[in-house]
Amino acid sequence: MPLNSTVSITRCKSYDRAEIKDALVKALEPFGGLSVYIAPKDKVLIKPNLIRGSKPEKAVVPHPELLRALIELLTELGADIYVGDSPGIETPEAALEASGYMAVMKEFGTKQADFYREMDAEVPNGGLSKKVRIVRAVHEADKIINLCKMKTHGFMMFTGAVKNMFGIVSGVSKVHTHIRFPSTDLFAQGLLDLYTTATPTLNIMDAVLAMEGDGPTNGSPREVGLILASDDGVALDVVASSVIGIDPSTIATTAVAARRGVGNTDLSKITIAGPTIDEVRVSDFELPTSWKGITSRFAKTRFMRSIGSVKPVVKHRLCRKCGKCIKGCPAHAIKMVKGKVRIEHSKCIKCYCCQEHCPYNALKLKAPIFSKLLLGFSQAREIRHRRIENDWR
């Protein structure tokens, strides 16, 4: 674990082309600028959070104007630039096109990284797995820039820099990962294996327009007005989660990183460049339905999770029978029965991939009444309204 890490926080109120580029340059200044990390002719992979193709105003993916600004800066340095990610069930090409990325890439002649070819890579320093299967483009890159988005996540509560590296696993292999690591702790350990195997050179977070509620795809856009950056993705997640009022220790990936000594998880040892966390804190950022009121040790027990856990339900009036939830379910718990989508909850592993993949917001997360009554209002508000003190350790 590094003794100290730096996370820069820069205010940025819009995706205006000039404003977003100025904000990105300013965010990188505390580190000496992009040239400290990137040399001419470096093969640089920009790995955005491209979970699926989506319009920028939905806040599902980092905004294409931020991608444009980053490509411009890398072009000025003479880098060989590639952009790539592995969406859940769409092809990379379709997701890049739908999100507005392909148009930016064509303008600059930026190449699409091949996220189809796979390889086995050893996990350094021992992790949950000895080897992980990742896309070969990651191994072939000289530098990786992790372009993530500030969002909530139904399964992991929060998705930032560390969670974004799940995209270096191909779409097909993602299914096997969810089955192999069905709990949040196991999945977080798997994510840390990926992060340490392909540690990004630099992490940049789009928090100009974040996502709250039932993220990472069907939540609500929330204006936060920030760009964050760090060469320590773990520290970036600690600061970002603190900004939106979440105790970093309750985020599974951060907790696993602390146990393993990966990155800096101690807020008191992270240098903030720019405005303080208190100056930019969002006081009422809404968590996913699946994480409201289940933060106590009792509520996380297997018994409580079995009888009181949040379940995905189909809103048939919104369902268009596209079949993406069926294709994206790792447990094969969803079927089309007599023209309607049905979920076999006895098979459901509560990964909420179905809710992530539904483009029509037809899958909702529903908490049982028993769970709400047992946990009570005070516990249901615990994680939503907990505020991080300045001396949090």
Stockholm file with secondary structure:
# STOCKHOLM 1.0

chainA/1-393         MPLNSTVSITRCKSYDRAEIKDALVKALEPFGGLSVYIAPKDKVLIKPNLIRGSKPEKAVVPHPELLRALIELLTELGADIYVGDSPGIETPEAALEASGYMAVMKEFGTKQADFYREMDAEVPNGGLSKKVRIVRAVHEADKIINLCKMKTHGFMMFTGAVKNMFGIVSGVSKVHTHIRFPSTDLFAQGLLDLYTTATPTLNIMDAVLAMEGDGPTNGSPREVGLILASDDGVALDVVASSVIGIDPSTIATTAVAARRGVGNTDLSKITIAGPTIDEVRVSDFELPTSWKGITSRFAKTRFMRSIGSVKPVVKHRLCRKCGKCIKGCPAHAIKMVKGKVRIEHSKCIKCYCCQEHCPYNALKLKAPIFSKLLLGFSQAREIRHRRIENDWR
#=GR chainA/1-393 SS CCSCEEEEEEECCCCCHHHHHHHHHHHHGGGTCGGGTCCTTCEEEEEECCSSCCCGGGCSSCCHHHHHHHHHHHHHTTCEEEECCCCSSSCHHHHHHHTTHHHHHHHHTCEECCCSCEEEEECTTCCSCSEEEEEHHHHHCSEEEEEEEEEEETTTEEESHHHHGGGGSCHHHHHHHHHHCCSHHHHHHHHHHHHHHTCCSEEEEEEEEEEESSTTTSSEEEEEEEEEEESCHHHHHHHHHHHTTCCGGGSHHHHHHHHHTCSCCCGGGEEEESSCHHHHCCTTCCCCGGGTTCCSTTTTSHHHHHHHCCEEEECTTTCCCCCHHHHHCTTCCEEEETTEEEECTTTCCSCCHHHHHCTTCCEEEECCHHHHHHHHHHHHTHHHHCCCCTTCC
#=GC SS_cons         CCSCEEEEEEECCCCCHHHHHHHHHHHHGGGTCGGGTCCTTCEEEEEECCSSCCCGGGCSSCCHHHHHHHHHHHHHTTCEEEECCCCSSSCHHHHHHHTTHHHHHHHHTCEECCCSCEEEEECTTCCSCSEEEEEHHHHHCSEEEEEEEEEEETTTEEESHHHHGGGGSCHHHHHHHHHHCCSHHHHHHHHHHHHHHTCCSEEEEEEEEEEESSTTTSSEEEEEEEEEEESCHHHHHHHHHHHTTCCGGGSHHHHHHHHHTCSCCCGGGEEEESSCHHHHCCTTCCCCGGGTTCCSTTTTSHHHHHHHCCEEEECTTTCCCCCHHHHHCTTCCEEEETTEEEECTTTCCSCCHHHHHCTTCCEEEECCHHHHHHHHHHHHTHHHHCCCCTTCC
//
